[in-house]
C-alpha cells in the first residue's frame, strides 16, 4: 500500500451580515466568515491537505474564486469533488486531523456534528476524522475575533 501525507491551512475574515458555516454546519453567531463560497475555513483546509497529499495543486486551482459557479457554494460540495478527484488518481482518505483556531464562538459542543457531517460527505468512518478547537489566547487576528483559521493534516492511501 502507498501512503502519503498532506497539510492544509486556511484563514477567513469574520464579518457581520454573514452566516457562520464551519465544519459543514451552520453555527449561531453574531458574525460569519467572508469569502466567495460559504467560506467554511475548516473544509477548505481539509481540501487543500487532501489535494496536497495527492500532489494535485490546491483548492484555488480546482475551484477558482472568480468562477460564478462557486459563488456562495456549500463547501461540502467542494469537499465531495475533492475526494472524487483523489479517487480518480486511486487514492482514498486514511485519516484526517484538524485544528480550528477561534476565540468565539465556543466550538466544543459542535465538534461531534461536524465530524459526523464531514465523515458522511467524504464516505469515511467517523473515527477517521479528528477535529480539535483552540483559541490563540486572545493573541493575533483570531484572538481579536477578526478571523478564524484552520490547520489540517491528512493521510491518504492507495492499494
Ligand atoms: Zn477558504
Backbone and ligand atoms as CSV (ligand in chain L), in Angstrom:
chain,resi,resn,atom,element,x,y,z
A,1,UNK,N,N,0.846,-1.209,0.000
A,1,UNK,CA,C,0.000,0.000,0.000
A,1,UNK,C,C,0.879,1.256,0.000
A,2,UNK,N,N,0.488,2.225,-0.809
A,2,UNK,CA,C,1.222,3.503,-0.837
A,2,UNK,C,C,0.477,4.502,0.056
A,3,UNK,N,N,1.210,5.166,0.943
A,3,UNK,CA,C,0.580,6.191,1.778
A,3,UNK,C,C,1.302,7.522,1.586
A,4,UNK,N,N,0.545,8.602,1.678
A,4,UNK,CA,C,1.136,9.941,1.549
A,4,UNK,C,C,0.472,10.864,2.557
A,5,UNK,N,N,1.212,11.865,3.027
A,5,UNK,CA,C,0.635,12.841,3.942
A,5,UNK,C,C,0.401,14.166,3.217
A,6,UNK,N,N,-0.496,14.954,3.756
A,6,UNK,CA,C,-0.749,16.283,3.201
A,6,UNK,C,C,-1.057,17.244,4.329
A,7,UNK,N,N,-0.845,18.524,4.051
A,7,UNK,CA,C,-1.077,19.559,5.059
A,7,UNK,C,C,-1.890,20.687,4.436
A,8,UNK,N,N,-2.841,21.221,5.181
A,8,UNK,CA,C,-3.648,22.333,4.677
A,8,UNK,C,C,-3.796,23.423,5.721
A,9,UNK,N,N,-3.907,24.647,5.237
A,9,UNK,CA,C,-4.074,25.808,6.125
A,9,UNK,C,C,-4.995,26.798,5.431
A,10,UNK,N,N,-5.899,27.426,6.178
A,10,UNK,CA,C,-6.759,28.445,5.574
A,10,UNK,C,C,-7.178,29.465,6.643
A,11,UNK,N,N,-7.519,30.650,6.175
A,11,UNK,CA,C,-7.981,31.749,7.031
A,11,UNK,C,C,-9.139,32.434,6.331
A,12,UNK,N,N,-10.171,32.794,7.080
A,12,UNK,CA,C,-11.192,33.696,6.548
A,12,UNK,C,C,-11.511,34.752,7.594
A,13,UNK,N,N,-11.908,35.909,7.083
A,13,UNK,CA,C,-12.233,37.048,7.930
A,13,UNK,C,C,-13.643,36.876,8.509
A,14,UNK,N,N,-13.826,37.270,9.766
A,14,UNK,CA,C,-15.154,37.261,10.404
A,14,UNK,C,C,-15.795,38.632,10.229
A,15,UNK,N,N,-16.985,38.653,9.652
A,15,UNK,CA,C,-17.665,39.939,9.424
A,15,UNK,C,C,-19.143,39.832,9.808
A,16,UNK,N,N,-19.754,40.972,10.034
A,16,UNK,CA,C,-21.190,40.989,10.309
A,16,UNK,C,C,-21.964,40.782,9.009
A,17,UNK,N,N,-23.167,40.211,9.142
A,17,UNK,CA,C,-24.018,40.052,7.969
A,17,UNK,C,C,-23.749,38.804,7.151
A,18,UNK,N,N,-22.964,37.867,7.690
A,18,UNK,CA,C,-22.715,36.602,7.003
A,18,UNK,C,C,-23.072,35.458,7.946
A,19,UNK,N,N,-23.569,34.331,7.378
A,19,UNK,CA,C,-23.787,33.128,8.180
A,19,UNK,C,C,-22.437,32.507,8.518
A,20,UNK,N,N,-22.374,31.859,9.668
A,20,UNK,CA,C,-21.127,31.176,10.054
A,20,UNK,C,C,-21.234,29.684,9.760
A,21,UNK,N,N,-20.634,29.298,8.639
A,21,UNK,CA,C,-20.531,27.880,8.281
A,21,UNK,C,C,-19.158,27.390,8.679
A,22,UNK,N,N,-19.116,26.315,9.467
A,22,UNK,CA,C,-17.832,25.788,9.926
A,22,UNK,C,C,-17.956,24.274,10.094
A,23,UNK,N,N,-17.043,23.554,9.486
A,23,UNK,CA,C,-17.087,22.095,9.563
A,23,UNK,C,C,-18.357,21.525,8.957
A,24,UNK,N,N,-18.904,22.236,7.971
A,24,UNK,CA,C,-20.073,21.734,7.248
A,24,UNK,C,C,-21.404,22.020,7.906
A,25,UNK,N,N,-21.374,22.715,9.067
A,25,UNK,CA,C,-22.640,23.002,9.759
A,25,UNK,C,C,-22.793,24.510,9.986
A,26,UNK,N,N,-24.038,24.924,10.162
A,26,UNK,CA,C,-24.342,26.344,10.399
A,26,UNK,C,C,-24.363,26.601,11.901
A,27,UNK,N,N,-23.537,27.557,12.339
A,27,UNK,CA,C,-23.472,27.881,13.768
A,27,UNK,C,C,-24.164,29.213,14.031
A,28,UNK,N,N,-24.727,29.346,15.230
A,28,UNK,CA,C,-25.332,30.602,15.646
A,28,UNK,C,C,-24.233,31.528,16.162
A,29,UNK,N,N,-24.067,32.670,15.495
A,29,UNK,CA,C,-23.043,33.621,15.942
A,29,UNK,C,C,-23.403,34.995,15.391
A,30,UNK,N,N,-22.807,36.033,15.996
A,30,UNK,CA,C,-23.111,37.396,15.560
A,30,UNK,C,C,-22.411,37.750,14.247
A,31,UNK,N,N,-21.371,36.975,13.890
A,31,UNK,CA,C,-20.627,37.229,12.654
A,31,UNK,C,C,-20.500,35.929,11.872
A,32,UNK,N,N,-20.109,36.070,10.601
A,32,UNK,CA,C,-19.854,34.893,9.773
A,32,UNK,C,C,-18.577,35.094,8.992
A,33,UNK,N,N,-18.127,34.035,8.318
A,33,UNK,CA,C,-16.872,34.118,7.575
A,33,UNK,C,C,-17.124,34.653,6.173
A,34,UNK,N,N,-16.218,35.538,5.753
A,34,UNK,CA,C,-16.333,36.207,4.461
A,34,UNK,C,C,-15.551,35.433,3.402
A,35,UNK,N,N,-16.194,35.214,2.260
A,35,UNK,CA,C,-15.499,34.539,1.163
A,35,UNK,C,C,-16.400,34.417,-0.042
A,36,UNK,N,N,-15.824,33.913,-1.118
A,36,UNK,CA,C,-16.570,33.743,-2.369
A,36,UNK,C,C,-17.574,32.600,-2.233
A,37,UNK,N,N,-17.123,31.529,-1.554
A,37,UNK,CA,C,-18.005,30.388,-1.266
A,37,UNK,C,C,-18.684,30.668,0.073
A,38,UNK,N,N,-19.156,29.623,0.753
A,38,UNK,CA,C,-19.688,29.823,2.108
A,38,UNK,C,C,-18.565,30.107,3.114
A,39,UNK,N,N,-17.285,30.043,2.637
A,39,UNK,CA,C,-16.103,30.401,3.437
A,39,UNK,C,C,-15.862,29.465,4.633
A,40,UNK,N,N,-16.238,28.208,4.464
A,40,UNK,CA,C,-16.023,27.215,5.534
A,40,UNK,C,C,-14.527,26.903,5.623
A,41,UNK,N,N,-13.877,27.586,6.544
A,41,UNK,CA,C,-12.414,27.557,6.639
A,41,UNK,C,C,-11.875,26.158,6.948
A,42,UNK,N,N,-12.614,25.387,7.739
A,42,UNK,CA,C,-12.152,24.038,8.065
A,42,UNK,C,C,-12.203,23.143,6.826
A,43,UNK,N,N,-13.310,23.185,6.100
A,43,UNK,CA,C,-13.407,22.354,4.891
A,43,UNK,C,C,-12.328,22.747,3.887
A,44,UNK,N,N,-12.061,24.046,3.749
A,44,UNK,CA,C,-11.038,24.471,2.788
A,44,UNK,C,C,-9.655,23.937,3.172
A,45,UNK,N,N,-9.351,23.949,4.456
A,45,UNK,CA,C,-8.054,23.420,4.909
A,45,UNK,C,C,-7.978,21.912,4.659
A,46,UNK,N,N,-9.095,21.218,4.831
A,46,UNK,CA,C,-9.114,19.771,4.566
A,46,UNK,C,C,-8.915,19.519,3.068
A,47,UNK,N,N,-9.620,20.271,2.219
A,47,UNK,CA,C,-9.477,20.103,0.760
A,47,UNK,C,C,-8.024,20.332,0.347
A,48,UNK,N,N,-7.409,21.378,0.867
A,48,UNK,CA,C,-6.027,21.688,0.496
A,48,UNK,C,C,-5.074,20.588,0.965
A,49,UNK,N,N,-5.311,20.034,2.144
A,49,UNK,CA,C,-4.466,18.959,2.647
A,49,UNK,C,C,-4.607,17.713,1.767
A,50,UNK,N,N,-5.843,17.398,1.377
A,50,UNK,CA,C,-6.078,16.227,0.526
A,50,UNK,C,C,-5.416,16.409,-0.839
A,51,UNK,N,N,-5.611,17.590,-1.432
A,51,UNK,CA,C,-5.015,17.857,-2.747
A,51,UNK,C,C,-3.491,17.850,-2.647
A,52,UNK,N,N,-2.962,18.422,-1.579
A,52,UNK,CA,C,-1.511,18.439,-1.390
A,52,UNK,C,C,-0.955,17.026,-1.248
A,53,UNK,N,N,-1.656,16.181,-0.511
A,53,UNK,CA,C,-1.202,14.804,-0.311
A,53,UNK,C,C,-1.102,14.060,-1.646
A,54,UNK,N,N,-2.041,14.354,-2.546
A,54,UNK,CA,C,-2.054,13.680,-3.854
A,54,UNK,C,C,-1.227,14.440,-4.893
A,55,UNK,N,N,-0.596,15.526,-4.463
A,55,UNK,CA,C,0.165,16.410,-5.361
A,55,UNK,C,C,-0.710,16.882,-6.539
A,56,UNK,N,N,-1.888,17.398,-6.164
A,56,UNK,CA,C,-2.844,17.866,-7.175
A,56,UNK,C,C,-3.141,19.354,-7.001
A,57,UNK,N,N,-2.080,20.127,-6.716
A,57,UNK,CA,C,-2.183,21.581,-6.556
A,57,UNK,C,C,-3.089,21.954,-5.385
A,58,UNK,N,N,-3.949,23.003,-5.526
A,58,UNK,CA,C,-4.693,23.461,-4.347
A,58,UNK,C,C,-6.144,23.797,-4.695
A,59,UNK,N,N,-6.883,24.166,-3.674
A,59,UNK,CA,C,-8.324,24.379,-3.819
A,59,UNK,C,C,-8.626,25.527,-4.801
A,60,UNK,N,N,-7.784,26.565,-4.774
A,60,UNK,CA,C,-7.990,27.706,-5.666
A,60,UNK,C,C,-7.798,27.341,-7.135
A,61,UNK,N,N,-6.972,26.343,-7.386
A,61,UNK,CA,C,-6.743,25.887,-8.753
A,61,UNK,C,C,-7.970,25.150,-9.288
A,62,UNK,N,N,-8.529,24.264,-8.460
A,62,UNK,CA,C,-9.665,23.447,-8.911
A,62,UNK,C,C,-10.997,24.188,-8.837
A,63,UNK,N,N,-11.119,25.098,-7.840
A,63,UNK,CA,C,-12.394,25.799,-7.628
A,63,UNK,C,C,-12.124,27.302,-7.517
A,64,UNK,N,N,-11.784,27.969,-8.616
A,64,UNK,CA,C,-11.364,29.377,-8.550
A,64,UNK,C,C,-12.439,30.312,-7.996
A,65,UNK,N,N,-11.991,31.293,-7.194
A,65,UNK,CA,C,-12.956,32.214,-6.573
A,65,UNK,C,C,-13.416,33.301,-7.548
A,66,UNK,N,N,-13.005,33.169,-8.798
A,66,UNK,CA,C,-13.507,34.070,-9.828
A,66,UNK,C,C,-14.658,33.421,-10.600
A,67,UNK,N,N,-14.893,32.127,-10.349
A,67,UNK,CA,C,-15.910,31.402,-11.123
A,67,UNK,C,C,-17.301,31.584,-10.513
A,68,UNK,N,N,-18.266,31.996,-11.353
A,68,UNK,CA,C,-19.637,32.222,-10.864
A,68,UNK,C,C,-20.245,30.954,-10.261
A,69,UNK,N,N,-19.869,29.794,-10.819
A,69,UNK,CA,C,-20.460,28.534,-10.340
A,69,UNK,C,C,-20.101,28.238,-8.880
A,70,UNK,N,N,-19.056,28.867,-8.356
A,70,UNK,CA,C,-18.662,28.610,-6.975
A,70,UNK,C,C,-19.101,29.716,-6.012
A,71,UNK,N,N,-19.820,30.729,-6.511
A,71,UNK,CA,C,-20.269,31.838,-5.666
A,71,UNK,C,C,-21.237,31.313,-4.599
A,72,UNK,N,N,-20.898,31.582,-3.333
A,72,UNK,CA,C,-21.702,31.152,-2.178
A,72,UNK,C,C,-21.957,29.645,-2.121
A,73,UNK,N,N,-21.119,28.872,-2.824
A,73,UNK,CA,C,-21.338,27.419,-2.869
A,73,UNK,C,C,-21.108,26.805,-1.482
A,74,UNK,N,N,-21.889,25.782,-1.202
A,74,UNK,CA,C,-21.727,24.970,0.003
A,74,UNK,C,C,-20.381,24.251,-0.131
A,75,UNK,N,N,-19.461,24.509,0.783
A,75,UNK,CA,C,-18.119,23.912,0.680
A,75,UNK,C,C,-18.148,22.389,0.771
A,76,UNK,N,N,-19.233,21.815,1.292
A,76,UNK,CA,C,-19.340,20.352,1.337
A,76,UNK,C,C,-19.298,19.788,-0.089
A,77,UNK,N,N,-19.825,20.559,-1.042
A,77,UNK,CA,C,-19.790,20.133,-2.450
A,77,UNK,C,C,-18.340,20.116,-2.941
A,78,UNK,N,N,-17.566,21.119,-2.540
A,78,UNK,CA,C,-16.151,21.168,-2.931
A,78,UNK,C,C,-15.381,19.999,-2.310
A,79,UNK,N,N,-15.728,19.668,-1.061
A,79,UNK,CA,C,-15.059,18.554,-0.386
A,79,UNK,C,C,-15.361,17.234,-1.089
A,80,UNK,N,N,-16.626,17.060,-1.455
A,80,UNK,CA,C,-17.026,15.829,-2.156
A,80,UNK,C,C,-16.277,15.724,-3.499
A,81,UNK,N,N,-16.202,16.856,-4.215
A,81,UNK,CA,C,-15.496,16.866,-5.505
A,81,UNK,C,C,-13.997,16.578,-5.312
A,82,UNK,N,N,-13.433,17.090,-4.217
A,82,UNK,CA,C,-12.010,16.852,-3.937
A,82,UNK,C,C,-11.749,15.360,-3.706
A,83,UNK,N,N,-12.622,14.730,-2.923
A,83,UNK,CA,C,-12.474,13.291,-2.661
A,83,UNK,C,C,-12.593,12.509,-3.978
A,84,UNK,N,N,-13.470,12.984,-4.882
A,84,UNK,CA,C,-13.618,12.335,-6.192
A,84,UNK,C,C,-12.365,12.522,-7.057
A,85,UNK,N,N,-11.749,13.716,-6.971
A,85,UNK,CA,C,-10.502,13.965,-7.712
A,85,UNK,C,C,-9.405,12.997,-7.256
A,86,UNK,N,N,-9.333,12.784,-5.933
A,86,UNK,CA,C,-8.327,11.859,-5.407
A,86,UNK,C,C,-8.634,10.424,-5.830
A,87,UNK,N,N,-9.918,10.085,-5.810
A,87,UNK,CA,C,-10.321,8.725,-6.184
A,87,UNK,C,C,-9.930,8.428,-7.632
A,88,UNK,N,N,-10.007,9.463,-8.476
A,88,UNK,CA,C,-9.638,9.286,-9.883
A,88,UNK,C,C,-8.154,8.971,-10.016
A,89,UNK,N,N,-7.370,9.355,-9.021
A,89,UNK,CA,C,-5.931,9.064,-9.014
A,89,UNK,C,C,-5.631,7.813,-8.170
A,90,UNK,N,N,-6.704,7.157,-7.705
A,90,UNK,CA,C,-6.548,5.892,-6.982
A,90,UNK,C,C,-6.396,6.017,-5.480
A,91,UNK,N,N,-6.552,7.240,-4.960
A,91,UNK,CA,C,-6.356,7.445,-3.520
A,91,UNK,C,C,-7.676,7.519,-2.763
A,92,UNK,N,N,-7.663,7.022,-1.527
A,92,UNK,CA,C,-8.779,7.271,-0.617
A,92,UNK,C,C,-8.226,7.827,0.695
A,93,UNK,N,N,-9.128,8.442,1.464
A,93,UNK,CA,C,-8.725,9.090,2.712
A,93,UNK,C,C,-8.402,8.035,3.759
A,94,UNK,N,N,-7.242,8.164,4.383
A,94,UNK,CA,C,-6.881,7.295,5.504
A,94,UNK,C,C,-7.439,7.895,6.777
A,95,UNK,N,N,-6.869,8.998,7.204
A,95,UNK,CA,C,-7.426,9.727,8.343
A,95,UNK,C,C,-7.101,11.212,8.237
A,96,UNK,N,N,-7.851,11.987,8.991
A,96,UNK,CA,C,-7.722,13.443,8.993
A,96,UNK,C,C,-7.608,13.927,10.426
A,97,UNK,N,N,-6.704,14.864,10.658
A,97,UNK,CA,C,-6.607,15.504,11.976
A,97,UNK,C,C,-6.597,17.011,11.745
A,98,UNK,N,N,-7.532,17.711,12.364
A,98,UNK,CA,C,-7.688,19.144,12.099
A,98,UNK,C,C,-7.753,19.945,13.383
A,99,UNK,N,N,-7.296,21.188,13.306
A,99,UNK,CA,C,-7.423,22.131,14.420
A,99,UNK,C,C,-8.012,23.441,13.909
A,100,UNK,N,N,-9.050,23.910,14.581
A,100,UNK,CA,C,-9.651,25.206,14.267
A,100,UNK,C,C,-9.190,26.185,15.340
A,101,UNK,N,N,-8.739,27.376,14.931
A,101,UNK,CA,C,-8.367,28.427,15.883
A,101,UNK,C,C,-9.426,29.510,15.853
A,102,UNK,N,N,-10.169,29.641,16.944
A,102,UNK,CA,C,-11.236,30.644,17.021
A,102,UNK,C,C,-11.419,31.068,18.470
A,103,UNK,N,N,-11.578,32.358,18.685
A,103,UNK,CA,C,-11.836,32.863,20.040
A,103,UNK,C,C,-13.310,32.636,20.390
A,104,UNK,N,N,-14.173,32.983,19.433
A,104,UNK,CA,C,-15.631,32.839,19.579
A,104,UNK,C,C,-16.192,32.383,18.235
A,105,UNK,N,N,-17.266,31.654,18.153
A,105,UNK,CA,C,-17.984,31.037,19.266
A,105,UNK,C,C,-17.223,29.833,19.811
A,106,UNK,N,N,-17.644,29.368,20.952
A,106,UNK,CA,C,-17.053,28.165,21.525
A,106,UNK,C,C,-17.523,26.962,20.692
A,107,UNK,N,N,-16.587,26.100,20.332
A,107,UNK,CA,C,-16.886,25.074,19.322
A,107,UNK,C,C,-17.050,23.664,19.880
A,108,UNK,N,N,-16.603,23.443,21.098
A,108,UNK,CA,C,-16.536,22.089,21.650
A,108,UNK,C,C,-17.832,21.288,21.436
A,109,UNK,N,N,-18.967,21.911,21.750
A,109,UNK,CA,C,-20.247,21.198,21.680
A,109,UNK,C,C,-20.631,20.850,20.244
A,110,UNK,N,N,-20.055,21.530,19.267
A,110,UNK,CA,C,-20.443,21.333,17.863
A,110,UNK,C,C,-19.567,20.325,17.120
A,111,UNK,N,N,-18.459,19.949,17.738
A,111,UNK,CA,C,-17.496,19.092,17.046
A,111,UNK,C,C,-18.059,17.716,16.666
A,112,UNK,N,N,-18.838,17.059,17.530
A,112,UNK,CA,C,-19.386,15.755,17.117
A,112,UNK,C,C,-20.211,15.843,15.825
A,113,UNK,N,N,-21.039,16.883,15.692
A,113,UNK,CA,C,-21.854,17.020,14.472
A,113,UNK,C,C,-20.984,17.359,13.255
A,114,UNK,N,N,-19.939,18.161,13.461
A,114,UNK,CA,C,-19.005,18.455,12.358
A,114,UNK,C,C,-18.356,17.165,11.857
A,115,UNK,N,N,-17.892,16.338,12.796
A,115,UNK,CA,C,-17.214,15.078,12.406
A,115,UNK,C,C,-18.176,14.168,11.670
A,116,UNK,N,N,-19.406,14.081,12.190
A,116,UNK,CA,C,-20.417,13.219,11.563
A,116,UNK,C,C,-20.733,13.715,10.146
A,117,UNK,N,N,-20.888,15.035,10.021
A,117,UNK,CA,C,-21.241,15.643,8.735
A,117,UNK,C,C,-20.134,15.434,7.708
A,118,UNK,N,N,-18.896,15.733,8.097
A,118,UNK,CA,C,-17.788,15.648,7.134
A,118,UNK,C,C,-17.449,14.196,6.794
A,119,UNK,N,N,-17.545,13.300,7.780
A,119,UNK,CA,C,-17.296,11.879,7.504
A,119,UNK,C,C,-18.301,11.382,6.478
A,120,UNK,N,N,-19.540,11.808,6.620
A,120,UNK,CA,C,-20.586,11.383,5.686
A,120,UNK,C,C,-20.330,11.923,4.276
A,121,UNK,N,N,-19.914,13.185,4.169
A,121,UNK,CA,C,-19.621,13.777,2.847
A,121,UNK,C,C,-18.481,13.015,2.159
A,122,UNK,N,N,-17.455,12.660,2.929
A,122,UNK,CA,C,-16.280,12.000,2.349
A,122,UNK,C,C,-16.433,10.484,2.252
A,123,UNK,N,N,-17.494,9.935,2.861
A,123,UNK,CA,C,-17.694,8.490,2.837
A,123,UNK,C,C,-16.641,7.760,3.654
A,124,UNK,N,N,-16.243,8.363,4.786
A,124,UNK,CA,C,-15.258,7.720,5.658
A,124,UNK,C,C,-15.882,7.469,7.029
A,125,UNK,N,N,-15.193,6.642,7.808
A,125,UNK,CA,C,-15.658,6.341,9.159
A,125,UNK,C,C,-15.472,7.577,10.045
A,126,UNK,N,N,-16.405,7.803,10.950
A,126,UNK,CA,C,-16.321,8.972,11.834
A,126,UNK,C,C,-15.053,8.921,12.704
A,127,UNK,N,N,-14.558,7.710,12.939
A,127,UNK,CA,C,-13.332,7.554,13.729
A,127,UNK,C,C,-12.095,8.024,12.954
A,128,UNK,N,N,-12.235,8.212,11.651
A,128,UNK,CA,C,-11.090,8.628,10.833
A,128,UNK,C,C,-11.006,10.140,10.652
A,129,UNK,N,N,-11.855,10.888,11.356
A,129,UNK,CA,C,-11.716,12.340,11.327
A,129,UNK,C,C,-11.717,12.907,12.744
A,130,UNK,N,N,-10.635,13.586,13.059
A,130,UNK,CA,C,-10.481,14.249,14.354
A,130,UNK,C,C,-10.545,15.754,14.121
A,131,UNK,N,N,-11.342,16.439,14.927
A,131,UNK,CA,C,-11.412,17.906,14.849
A,131,UNK,C,C,-11.186,18.463,16.248
A,132,UNK,N,N,-10.235,19.361,16.342
A,132,UNK,CA,C,-9.927,19.976,17.626
A,132,UNK,C,C,-10.155,21.483,17.496
A,133,UNK,N,N,-10.450,22.121,18.620
A,133,UNK,CA,C,-10.646,23.566,18.591
A,133,UNK,C,C,-9.783,24.190,19.670
A,134,UNK,N,N,-9.201,25.325,19.323
A,134,UNK,CA,C,-8.378,26.038,20.301
A,134,UNK,C,C,-8.594,27.535,20.126
A,135,UNK,N,N,-8.232,28.295,21.131
A,135,UNK,CA,C,-8.171,29.750,20.976
A,135,UNK,C,C,-6.690,30.074,20.788
A,136,UNK,N,N,-6.399,31.324,20.497
A,136,UNK,CA,C,-4.982,31.724,20.466
A,136,UNK,C,C,-4.704,32.671,21.632
A,137,UNK,N,N,-5.417,32.393,22.753
A,137,UNK,CA,C,-5.185,33.145,23.989
A,137,UNK,C,C,-5.326,34.654,23.776
A,138,UNK,N,N,-6.339,35.023,22.983
A,138,UNK,CA,C,-6.651,36.432,22.677
A,138,UNK,C,C,-5.554,37.145,21.866
A,139,UNK,N,N,-4.593,36.385,21.359
A,139,UNK,CA,C,-3.499,36.995,20.588
A,139,UNK,C,C,-3.782,36.921,19.094
A,140,UNK,N,N,-3.281,37.913,18.365
A,140,UNK,CA,C,-3.355,37.880,16.906
A,140,UNK,C,C,-4.765,38.094,16.385
A,141,UNK,N,N,-4.942,37.884,15.053
A,141,UNK,CA,C,-6.248,38.187,14.443
A,141,UNK,C,C,-7.352,37.251,14.916
A,142,UNK,N,N,-6.990,35.982,15.239
A,142,UNK,CA,C,-8.030,35.089,15.760
A,142,UNK,C,C,-8.415,35.509,17.175
A,143,UNK,N,N,-7.413,35.921,17.942
A,143,UNK,CA,C,-7.663,36.358,19.317
A,143,UNK,C,C,-8.529,37.608,19.367
A,144,UNK,N,N,-8.376,38.468,18.364
A,144,UNK,CA,C,-9.176,39.700,18.306
A,144,UNK,C,C,-10.523,39.463,17.619
A,145,UNK,N,N,-10.808,38.207,17.291
A,145,UNK,CA,C,-12.070,37.799,16.629
A,145,UNK,C,C,-12.242,38.468,15.269
A,146,UNK,N,N,-11.129,38.723,14.601
A,146,UNK,CA,C,-11.175,39.279,13.240
A,146,UNK,C,C,-11.274,38.176,12.197
A,147,UNK,N,N,-10.952,36.964,12.611
A,147,UNK,CA,C,-10.994,35.850,11.656
A,147,UNK,C,C,-10.865,34.521,12.358
A,148,UNK,N,N,-10.997,33.454,11.570
A,148,UNK,CA,C,-10.834,32.086,12.064
A,148,UNK,C,C,-9.857,31.390,11.122
A,149,UNK,N,N,-8.954,30.592,11.700
A,149,UNK,CA,C,-8.031,29.828,10.872
A,149,UNK,C,C,-8.184,28.338,11.168
A,150,UNK,N,N,-7.703,27.526,10.228
A,150,UNK,CA,C,-7.771,26.072,10.412
A,150,UNK,C,C,-6.533,25.422,9.818
A,151,UNK,N,N,-6.046,24.410,10.504
A,151,UNK,CA,C,-4.878,23.626,10.080
A,151,UNK,C,C,-5.321,22.166,9.983
A,152,UNK,N,N,-4.847,21.482,8.965
A,152,UNK,CA,C,-5.247,20.087,8.790
A,152,UNK,C,C,-4.088,19.226,8.295
A,153,UNK,N,N,-3.978,18.052,8.861
A,153,UNK,CA,C,-3.059,17.031,8.341
A,153,UNK,C,C,-3.901,15.834,7.898
A,154,UNK,N,N,-3.546,15.269,6.751
A,154,UNK,CA,C,-4.284,14.089,6.287
A,154,UNK,C,C,-3.302,12.995,5.865
A,155,UNK,N,N,-3.813,11.791,5.894
A,155,UNK,CA,C,-3.096,10.648,5.313
A,155,UNK,C,C,-4.002,10.094,4.219
A,156,UNK,N,N,-3.433,9.860,3.062
A,156,UNK,CA,C,-4.211,9.214,2.003
A,156,UNK,C,C,-3.519,7.903,1.614
A,157,UNK,N,N,-4.300,6.975,1.088
A,157,UNK,CA,C,-3.796,5.635,0.798
A,157,UNK,C,C,-4.203,5.185,-0.599
A,158,UNK,N,N,-3.331,4.368,-1.161
A,158,UNK,CA,C,-3.620,3.755,-2.466
A,158,UNK,C,C,-3.214,2.291,-2.362
A,159,UNK,N,N,-4.093,1.401,-2.781
A,159,UNK,CA,C,-3.769,-0.045,-2.678
A,159,UNK,C,C,-2.623,-0.404,-3.619
L,1,ZN,ZN,ZN,-11.009,29.310,2.251
